[in-house]
Structures are given as C-alpha cells and as structure tokens.
Amino acid sequence: MSKAAIHEVSTKFFHTGSAEEPFLLASGESLPGVTVAYETYGKLNATKSNAILLFHALSGSQHAAGTNTVVEGVGARWTEDCHHGWWDLFIGPDKALDTRRYFVICANYLGGCYGSSGPTSTDPRTGRPFGRDFPAVRTCDVVASQLALLDHLGIEKLHAVIGSSVGGLLAINLATLHPDRVKIVIPVATGCRTTVLTRLTLFEQVLAIENDPHFSGGDYAQGGPEPEYGLALARMISHKTFVHLDAIERRARQDLKQGGDTLSWYRVQHNVESYMLHQGKKFVKRFDANTYLRIADMWLRFDPLRDAGVDSYEDLFARSRAAGQHYLVFSIDSDFCFYPEEQAEMVGYLEKAGVSSMHITVHSDKGHDSFLLEPQLYTPHLAYTLEGRWEKASVDRRGPEVE
C-alpha cells in the first residue's frame, strides 16, 4: 500500500521570557527572552494525549517532514539540502509516526541557527547578532525551552519522546528530569553519557573551528569572513562517524570524480578525499560555526546525573520506573558514532532500575545514518511501542491477577 505524504509545511515561532523575566540557563546566565522555531504534523486530539516530541540530531532542524522552502529569518542558510524533512520517511499517514493517529512536534534547539534563539539571532540589547556572546547551552536548557512550548500548546503529558543521536541525550534528559511529562521514551542510536572517544572527536572539531583564522574568537558575525575552512573540517571529522566507511567508499566511487581540488600545497588525489571535502563545503553553506560550537559544547557537557542531582544511573532511571515509563532503545550494529555497547550499557541500567524496556539492534551497512535512511528496519518496532502493544504483552507475561 502506498503511503500518503505530507506536502508543504511552514515553521512556527514560540516566544517566552522577556527583559523583565529573562530565560534562566543552567550556567547561571540568562537571555532576555527566547524564540523556539517548531513545526507540527497531524492533529492534537481533544484530550491532548497523542503528542510526540521529536528531538533532532546535531545539525538537524525543526523541519522533520514535508517540504519547507523558506524559514523566516534564516535566509541563505536554509539551502536546498534543508527543504526536505529530515525524517520524512518516518512521519505521515500510515508511516511509523502516523499523523492520522499522532500529533508530532519538532523544534530547533535553543542555540540553533534555524529560527530558534542562537548565536545568529539578534541581541535585542545591541541590535546585532549575538555571535560569541550567546551563552553556553546545556541539554536541560533545550529541554526547558521545549517544555515551555508544550505548555503553550496545552500539552501536559507526551505520549512519547523520540530522540536520535544527540537528540537521544535530550530525550533521556527530559524523561528523567520531568518523568511525569512523558509515557514512552525512544532513544535511537545514542547513549547516556559522553564517552572518552566521543569527547576526543568533539574536541578535534572544536579545535578545527577555533584555529580557523577567520573565527576571530567568534566575532566573525560582525561582518567579517566566516570560518568556513574550520567548520568544513569539523564536519569532515564528524561525517566519518555518521556514515559507515564502506558506504563512504561506495558514495565516493559513484558520485564524484577523482582529484581536482588543490589546497595550499596538497592536491586532492582520491575519490574519498574529494567526497569528504565536498561534504564539508556543502555544510558551511547551511550551518553556523558559533552554533556548531554551542551544540558540541552541550554534548561534551552532557551529564544527566548532575542535572537530576543523583549519584548513579540506577537512581536516575528509578525516576522513570516510578513514573511507569517504557523505553524502546535502538542500536545500529555498524554505528561508529554511538557504538552499540553504549545502548547496551543504558539498557543494563534500565533493567537494574526495574524500568520496562525493549532493546532492538538494527542490522545495517549504513552506519549511524541508518536511522535517517531505512524506515523499514524501525517502523514495526516503533508502531508496536507507540500503539501500546508492549503493555498488553507485559500483562500477558504476568498472567491474571489473583485475589
């Protein structure tokens, strides 16, 4: 059966806080009000019980489904690569997130560059872009901004929260800081802490941007040339963890001619080099270096134990058990960004805490990007969980109540 598609959509904007009542951040700093850019798909039911909040990945946006060719205030950064919803294969009538059944919300992170308040936004106190002066943002700050959006929409409790990659960190943060606000938690290809390998990879990306001579400590926003070289290099460092190396080789062989680009001295001489350089050059057209640093810093400082004020993951997930939450955790066996061992570790903590959970390992040759490209591997499990069939299975396993 063919699946109907979501067509033209538009970004909406929610504003909260003001100069008189600033938006407080975990760092102790504040903002004179914030804007959250978001999109919705489907219809909120009368009881407002069918809402699903979707957190995007590092360089994603609020545009998860359908086609959106213009976002107010974003300008040329909203390139053609942004026009098609990043999870369009999963959202819509009869798809995994069935919009005949669910009301799906996706918002750009606080600190982002696609319409939410971030370094590219205008500081009302100066009339210029925040640039380097935009404060550090933590995952709990992003969660707080999106909970304010849910309050605005009148949604007290989510049917589910879903987060892929970095978005999964936010999903876990929301579920454990505000356990009464969500029923089902679906972390996809993510983890519950920042590993040493991830920390080193992110630090390399930070150094790539910081050492671009055009970065100017983040002051390039005041009209100077942008640190395109540093941002492109940061993207290249991260891209090799998102796409399986075999897939990079296949794409390079199919899509690009060998060689041609010349750096200061070195001449690009292999398809793989040319492919990665092409990915970096494309990325700088649609993203902002200061924004990239804010999100990398947010990831580096991710600490759900600190945010929740607990000492162990068992104590952290005890909150989920007390709220009756259910977790569906996805691993990808070829993932080089969040290795399958990280999800196994998370599931171990969930089991020790007595949280209802299901762990699915997806077998794919597409690496971390599988969650964007292969809906057939995820949809049956998403539908099973979102439709509540796990609850019936749990009752069946327990057997009938004995009086």
PyMOL commands that set and color helices and strands:
alter all, ss='L'
color gray80, all
select helices_A, chain A and resi 75-77+80-83+131-133+139-153+166-177+179-181+196-210+216-222+228-242+245-255+271-286+289-300+304-308+313-322+340-352+367-373+375-386+389-398
alter helices_A, ss='H'
color red, helices_A
select strands_A, chain A and resi 12-16+23-24+30-31+34-41+51-55+103-107+122-123+128-129+158-164+182-188+326-332+356-362
alter strands_A, ss='S'
color yellow, strands_A
deselect
rebuild
show_as cartoon
